[in-house]
Amino acid sequence: MLTSFSILLLVIAIPLLGFLYVQRTIGRTPKSESSLAPAPLGAEDLPLGEKRVIPEEEHRIPRQKLDDNAMKVVYRLQDEGYDAFLVGGCVRDLLQGIQPKDFDVATSAHPEEAEELFRRSRLIGRRFKLLHVRFGRELIEVATFRAGHDSDDNDGEHGRQAESGMILRDNVYGTIEEDALRRDFTINALYYCVRDHSIHDFANGYTDLKKRQIRMIGDPEARYREDPVRMLRAARFAAKLGFEIEPGTAQPIHKLGPMLTRIAPARLFDEALKLLQSGHGEASLRQLKRFDLFRTLFPQTDAMLDSEEYPVETLVYQALANTDRRLAQGKSVTPAFLFAALLWYPMQRRLQELLDERDQPPLQCLHQAANEVLAEQVRSTAIPRRFSAPVREIWELQQRLPRRNRADQLLTHPRFRAAYDLLLLRENSGEALDGLSQWWTDFQNADEQQRHEMQRGAGRSGEGSSAPKKRRRRRKSSGQSSNND
């Protein structure tokens, strides 16, 4: 039986253990805890770098919306004595009621220090060193707090800029306050603190979110020169969130847009997909056209948008609307279809030129036209081979789909569905195809006997034209002389 002394010990020990557990959950004091006191709430704008704390009862982000794996990363870093926060787009989207696709972490730990804490992790990047921590198929990106290149810690090797101002290397580490001011837009400089579930704002981003505006941190022109991709990001956030770009942030884009030609095509490919294949493609295209940025991503298509011969703009908008609709329905999309649609008319124009110039079979001309158009496009945005090969197949099927007497064979082609979707878009855009897309719609919905009859009917009627017509040259008679004789 328990003695009175034992009971007394239990009464003292249980609250003490509870206190220690709470302290362990909150975590130890980080090595680089910010010394700035939080600014009072209610002020509209504070000096850049001054911290405002938005408590959970005000921002009301549901804790169940936080990613479990990202929280594990944050707690692990904090347990080792480092600062760690959820940061950037995930915080911004949660405040907007949008479930983030990715969760990023910012920490005071250097990349090599953080790597030692996670078994399934690897360092990536030289220009901007990051740590990727893997949980199954999910990646959590961990970035160290950055400082400006004028920092005393910059030895010229970790932070470098070209004469144009473009950042060549950005691995100068600093404090959370410095990190906030190195981010691009105020709405992306918000840090979620898991200790008390508050948000730390160093750039008035929370105020800008309420105003529904996108504003650059610092001088917009200088920040665009540091990284021209920020112009595309401004357009993307405006399209995704339905925000206005603050006038001072928008003003330099027209002037500095050509700087995007200095960005690696592989990076621009990724940015193009974020713009056009993330569920807000139509709105993104309007923003790109507004700032004359579409030409940097798709110069051949941009040059034909006002074409009177081809319905280019109509097809482009319909392709993006189709992509947005599929994503909203939870269906898959592929960059191959998007690029096949956006580059269809540049390829068609070049194909017709080759047919007029050379005495070659239509399919051979199509292959050459496809090669030339894709080669020109990769100078702007890289197209990985796993996508460029299907683009060619989708285009080739546009020539084969009119062969209705071979419909059964075409229906089994792995690119048939994408080719059929492009056919629908072409006809809906105004291309004269004599109801070909409707025939294929009916064929897919028909039973086996009906399909057989439809193919027989197509064979009797001679339907099978599959290529643009070559403009035949008139053959001279034996007695006819040339104008040059």
C-alpha positions in Angstrom: 0.0 0.0 0.0 1.1 3.5 -0.7 2.3 5.5 2.3 1.4 9.1 3.0 5.0 10.0 1.9 4.6 8.2 -1.4 1.3 9.9 -2.1 3.0 13.3 -1.4 5.8 12.5 -3.8 3.2 11.6 -6.5 1.4 14.9 -6.0 4.6 16.8 -6.5 6.0 14.7 -9.3 3.0 14.5 -11.7 2.7 18.4 -12.2 6.5 18.5 -12.5 6.6 15.8 -15.2 3.7 17.6 -17.0 5.7 20.9 -17.0 8.8 19.2 -18.4 6.7 17.5 -21.2 5.3 20.9 -22.3 8.8 22.4 -22.3 10.1 19.5 -24.4 7.2 19.9 -26.9 7.8 23.6 -27.2 11.5 23.0 -27.8 14.8 24.5 -26.6 15.8 28.1 -27.2 17.2 28.3 -30.7 20.8 29.3 -31.3 19.8 32.3 -33.3 16.5 33.4 -31.8 15.5 36.8 -33.0 16.0 39.6 -30.5 13.5 42.0 -32.1 10.4 42.5 -30.1 7.1 42.1 -32.0 5.5 45.3 -33.3 2.1 46.2 -32.0 -0.9 44.9 -34.0 -3.1 47.4 -35.8 -0.4 49.5 -37.5 -0.8 49.3 -41.3 2.8 49.5 -42.4 6.0 49.0 -40.4 9.6 49.7 -41.4 11.0 46.8 -43.4 12.7 44.2 -41.2 10.6 45.1 -38.1 8.7 42.1 -36.9 4.9 42.0 -36.5 3.4 38.9 -34.9 -0.1 37.8 -36.0 -1.5 35.4 -33.4 -3.4 32.3 -34.2 -6.7 33.8 -33.1 -6.3 36.5 -35.8 -5.0 34.5 -38.8 -7.0 31.4 -38.0 -5.0 28.9 -40.1 -6.4 25.4 -39.1 -3.7 23.3 -37.6 -5.0 20.2 -39.4 -4.1 21.9 -42.7 -0.3 21.8 -41.7 1.7 19.1 -43.4 2.8 16.4 -40.9 6.2 15.8 -42.6 7.0 19.5 -42.8 6.2 19.8 -39.1 8.5 16.8 -38.4 11.3 18.7 -40.1 10.7 21.9 -38.2 10.5 20.1 -34.8 13.7 18.1 -35.5 15.6 21.3 -36.3 14.2 23.0 -33.2 15.1 20.0 -31.0 18.7 20.5 -32.1 18.6 24.2 -31.1 18.0 25.9 -34.5 15.4 28.3 -35.6 12.9 26.8 -38.0 9.7 28.0 -39.6 7.2 27.1 -42.3 7.7 29.9 -44.9 6.7 31.4 -48.1 4.0 30.1 -50.5 2.6 27.6 -48.1 1.8 30.2 -45.5 0.5 32.6 -48.1 -1.9 29.9 -49.5 -3.1 28.8 -46.1 -4.0 32.4 -45.3 -6.0 32.4 -48.6 -7.8 29.2 -47.8 -5.8 27.3 -50.4 -4.3 23.9 -49.6 -0.6 24.2 -50.5 1.0 21.7 -52.9 4.4 22.1 -51.2 5.6 23.1 -47.8 9.0 24.8 -47.4 11.0 25.3 -44.3 13.5 28.1 -43.5 16.1 27.6 -40.8 19.1 29.1 -39.1 20.9 25.7 -39.7 23.4 25.8 -42.6 22.7 23.2 -45.3 25.4 20.8 -44.2 24.3 21.1 -40.5 20.7 20.3 -41.5 21.7 17.4 -43.7 23.3 15.6 -40.7 19.9 15.6 -39.0 17.9 13.7 -41.7 18.7 10.3 -42.9 16.8 10.6 -46.3 18.1 13.9 -47.4 20.4 15.4 -50.0 21.9 18.8 -50.8 21.1 20.3 -54.2 22.1 23.4 -56.1 25.3 25.5 -56.4 23.8 28.9 -57.2 21.4 28.5 -54.3 22.2 25.6 -52.0 19.2 23.8 -50.5 18.4 20.6 -48.6 15.7 18.2 -49.8 14.3 15.9 -47.1 12.3 13.0 -48.5 9.3 11.3 -46.9 8.1 8.6 -49.4 7.1 10.6 -52.5 7.0 13.9 -50.7 9.9 16.3 -50.6 10.3 19.0 -48.0 12.6 21.8 -49.1 14.8 23.3 -46.4 16.6 26.6 -47.0 19.0 28.4 -44.7 18.3 32.1 -43.8 20.0 34.2 -46.5 21.6 37.7 -46.1 22.2 40.4 -48.7 25.4 40.4 -50.7 26.5 43.6 -48.9 26.7 41.5 -45.7 30.1 41.4 -43.8 29.9 37.6 -44.1 30.1 37.8 -47.9 33.6 36.9 -49.0 32.8 37.2 -52.7 32.7 33.5 -53.2 29.4 32.7 -51.5 27.5 35.6 -53.0 28.3 36.9 -56.5 26.5 39.1 -59.0 27.0 39.8 -62.7 27.6 43.4 -63.9 23.9 43.4 -65.0 22.9 42.8 -61.4 21.9 39.2 -61.9 22.7 36.9 -59.0 25.1 34.2 -59.9 25.5 32.7 -56.4 23.3 33.3 -53.4 24.8 31.4 -50.4 25.4 34.2 -47.9 23.7 33.2 -44.7 22.2 35.5 -42.2 19.3 36.1 -39.7 15.6 35.6 -40.2 15.2 39.4 -40.5 17.8 39.5 -43.3 16.2 36.4 -44.9 12.8 38.1 -45.1 14.2 41.1 -46.9 16.0 38.9 -49.4 12.6 37.3 -50.5 10.9 38.6 -53.6 7.4 39.7 -52.7 6.0 40.8 -49.3 3.3 38.1 -49.4 6.0 35.4 -49.6 7.9 36.8 -46.6 5.6 35.3 -43.9 7.0 32.8 -41.4 4.7 30.3 -39.5 6.0 29.7 -35.9 5.1 26.2 -34.7 5.9 27.2 -31.1 2.8 29.3 -30.6 1.2 28.9 -34.1 1.7 32.6 -34.8 2.9 34.2 -38.0 6.0 36.5 -38.1 5.8 39.2 -40.7 8.9 41.3 -41.5 7.8 43.1 -44.7 4.1 44.0 -44.2 3.1 40.9 -46.2 0.0 40.2 -44.1 -1.3 43.7 -44.8 -0.7 43.2 -48.5 -2.6 39.9 -48.5 -5.6 41.7 -47.0 -5.2 44.4 -49.7 -4.9 41.7 -52.4 -1.8 43.2 -53.9 1.6 41.9 -55.0 4.4 44.2 -54.0 8.2 43.7 -54.4 10.4 44.0 -51.3 12.9 46.8 -52.0 13.5 48.5 -55.3 11.6 46.5 -58.0 14.0 47.2 -60.9 17.0 46.2 -58.9 15.3 43.0 -57.6 14.2 42.1 -61.2 17.8 42.6 -62.4 18.9 40.2 -59.6 16.6 37.5 -60.9 14.5 38.2 -64.0 12.3 35.2 -63.3 10.7 37.3 -60.6 8.7 39.0 -63.5 7.2 35.7 -64.4 6.5 35.0 -60.7 4.6 38.3 -60.4 2.5 37.4 -63.4 1.8 33.9 -61.9 0.8 35.1 -58.5 -1.5 37.7 -60.0 -3.2 35.0 -62.0 -3.3 32.4 -59.3 -4.5 34.6 -56.5 -6.5 37.2 -58.5 -4.4 39.9 -57.0 -3.3 43.3 -58.5 0.3 43.9 -59.0 1.2 47.1 -57.2 2.0 49.9 -59.7 5.7 50.4 -58.7 6.2 46.6 -58.9 4.5 46.4 -62.4 6.2 49.4 -64.0 9.7 48.0 -64.7 8.5 44.7 -66.3 7.9 46.0 -69.8 11.4 47.5 -69.9 13.2 44.5 -68.3 11.3 41.7 -69.9 14.0 40.9 -72.5 16.4 40.0 -69.6 14.5 36.7 -69.4 16.4 35.6 -72.5 19.5 35.3 -70.3 17.8 32.6 -68.1 18.6 29.0 -68.7 16.0 27.4 -70.9 15.6 24.5 -68.4 14.5 26.9 -65.7 12.1 28.7 -68.1 10.5 25.3 -69.0 9.7 24.8 -65.3 8.4 28.4 -65.0 6.2 27.9 -68.1 4.6 24.8 -66.6 3.9 26.6 -63.3 2.3 29.4 -65.3 0.3 27.4 -67.8 -0.3 24.0 -66.2 -1.2 24.7 -62.6 -4.9 25.4 -63.0 -4.8 29.1 -63.9 -3.4 29.0 -67.4 -5.9 31.3 -69.0 -5.4 34.0 -66.4 -1.6 33.5 -66.6 -1.7 34.0 -70.4 -3.5 37.3 -69.9 -0.9 38.5 -67.5 1.9 37.4 -69.8 0.4 39.3 -72.7 -0.2 42.3 -70.5 3.5 42.6 -69.8 4.7 41.3 -73.2 6.3 38.3 -71.5 4.7 35.5 -73.6 7.1 36.2 -76.4 10.1 35.2 -74.1 8.5 31.8 -73.5 6.9 31.1 -76.9 8.3 33.5 -79.5 7.0 31.6 -82.5 3.5 31.4 -81.2 3.5 35.0 -80.0 4.5 36.2 -83.5 1.4 34.5 -84.9 -1.2 35.5 -82.3 -2.6 38.2 -84.6 -2.6 36.0 -87.7 -5.5 36.3 -90.1 -4.7 33.0 -91.8 -4.6 30.8 -88.6 -6.8 31.0 -85.5 -3.8 30.9 -83.2 -5.0 32.9 -80.3 -8.3 31.1 -80.1 -6.6 27.7 -80.1 -4.1 28.8 -77.4 -6.8 30.1 -75.1 -9.0 27.0 -75.7 -6.0 24.7 -74.9 -5.3 26.5 -71.7 -9.0 26.5 -70.7 -9.1 22.7 -71.4 -6.0 22.2 -69.2 -7.5 24.3 -66.4 -10.8 22.4 -66.6 -9.0 19.0 -66.4 -7.0 20.0 -63.4 -10.1 21.3 -61.6 -11.7 17.9 -62.2 -8.7 16.1 -60.8 -7.6 14.7 -64.2 -4.0 14.4 -65.4 -2.4 16.7 -67.8 0.9 16.4 -69.8 3.3 19.1 -71.0 3.4 17.2 -74.3 -0.2 18.1 -75.1 0.2 21.7 -74.0 3.3 22.2 -76.2 1.7 20.4 -79.1 -1.2 22.8 -79.0 0.8 26.0 -78.5 3.2 25.2 -81.3 0.7 23.6 -83.7 0.3 26.6 -86.0 4.0 27.6 -86.1 4.6 23.9 -87.2 1.7 24.1 -89.7 3.0 27.3 -91.3 6.5 25.8 -91.7 5.0 22.6 -93.0 3.1 24.5 -95.7 6.2 26.4 -96.7 8.1 23.1 -97.1 5.3 21.6 -99.1 5.4 24.6 -101.5 9.2 24.6 -101.7 10.1 20.9 -102.1 9.1 17.9 -104.0 8.9 15.7 -100.9 6.2 13.4 -99.3 4.0 15.3 -96.8 5.1 13.1 -93.9 8.7 13.8 -94.6 7.9 17.5 -94.7 6.0 17.2 -91.4 9.0 15.6 -89.7 11.3 18.4 -90.9 8.9 21.1 -89.9 8.5 19.5 -86.4 12.2 19.3 -85.9 12.7 23.0 -86.9 9.9 24.3 -84.8 11.0 22.3 -81.7 14.6 23.2 -82.2 13.7 26.9 -82.2 11.5 26.5 -79.2 14.2 24.9 -77.0 16.2 28.0 -77.4 13.6 29.7 -75.2 12.3 26.8 -73.0 13.9 23.4 -72.8 11.6 20.5 -73.7 12.8 17.2 -72.3 12.9 14.3 -74.7 10.1 12.5 -72.8 7.8 15.3 -73.9 9.2 16.3 -77.3 8.8 12.8 -78.7 5.1 12.7 -77.8 4.6 16.2 -79.3 5.8 14.8 -82.7 3.5 11.8 -82.4 0.5 14.0 -81.6 1.3 16.2 -84.7 1.7 13.1 -86.9 -1.6 11.7 -85.8 -3.3 14.9 -87.0 -2.4 13.7 -90.5 -3.5 10.2 -89.9 -6.9 10.9 -88.2 -8.6 11.8 -91.5 -8.0 8.1 -92.6 -11.3 7.0 -91.1 -11.2 3.6 -92.8 -8.3 2.8 -90.4 -10.0 4.1 -87.3 -9.7 0.9 -85.3 -5.9 1.0 -85.6 -5.6 4.6 -84.7 -7.8 4.2 -81.7 -5.2 1.9 -80.1 -2.4 4.4 -80.5 -1.0 5.5 -77.1 -1.2 9.2 -78.2 -4.7 8.9 -79.7 -6.5 10.7 -76.8 -4.2 13.7 -76.8 -4.4 13.8 -80.7 -8.2 13.6 -80.5 -8.3 16.5 -78.0 -6.1 18.6 -80.2 -8.4 17.8 -83.2 -11.4 19.0 -81.1 -9.6 22.2 -80.3 -8.6 22.9 -83.9 -12.2 22.5 -85.1 -13.7 24.5 -82.2 -11.1 27.2 -83.0 -12.5 27.6 -86.5 -10.3 25.3 -88.6 -12.3 23.8 -91.5 -12.2 20.1 -90.9 -15.6 19.1 -92.3 -16.9 17.7 -89.0 -13.9 15.3 -88.5 -13.9 15.7 -84.7 -17.6 14.8 -84.5 -17.0 11.7 -86.6 -14.3 10.6 -84.2 -16.6 11.4 -81.2 -19.3 9.2 -82.6 -16.9 6.5 -83.5 -15.6 6.2 -79.9 -19.2 6.1 -78.6 -20.3 3.4 -81.1 -20.5 -0.3 -80.6 -18.4 -2.8 -82.6 -21.0 -3.3 -85.4 -21.5 0.5 -85.7 -17.8 1.1 -85.9 -17.5 -1.5 -88.7 -20.2 0.2 -90.7 -18.7 3.7 -90.1 -15.3 2.5 -91.4 -16.8 0.8 -94.4 -18.7 4.0 -95.2 -15.5 6.0 -94.9 -13.7 3.6 -97.3 -16.5 3.8 -99.9 -16.6 7.6 -99.8 -12.8 7.8 -100.2 -12.3 9.7 -97.0 -8.6 9.6 -96.2 -7.0 12.9 -97.0 -4.3 13.2 -94.4 -2.1 16.2 -95.1 -2.0 19.8 -96.3 -2.1 19.9 -100.0 1.0 20.7 -102.0 0.5 23.5 -104.4 1.3 21.7 -107.7 3.6 23.3 -110.1 2.4 23.5 -113.7 4.3 21.2 -116.0 5.6 22.9 -119.2 4.9 21.3 -122.6 7.9 20.3 -124.7 7.6 23.4 -126.9 7.1 25.8 -124.1 10.1 28.0 -123.3 11.0 29.4 -119.9 10.8 33.2 -119.2 14.5 33.0 -118.5 15.4 31.7 -121.9 
